[in-house]
Amino acid sequence: MIAYIIDYKKSIIYKRLLLVYEQMHYIV
């Protein structure tokens, strides 16, 4: 159960990083 929560948090961080990465591409 704990590992599942950690994976869930990692996925949220990963998606947020992807959004930032895409926005940087639009700016550049």
C-alpha positions, 0 to 999 in steps of 0.5 A, a space after each residue: 500500500 505504501 509503495 502504491 502511494 509513492 508511485 502515485 506521487 511520482 506519477 503526479 510529479 512526472 506529469 507536472 514535469 512534462 507540462 513544464 517541459 512542454 511549456 518551455 518548448 512553446 516559449 523557446 
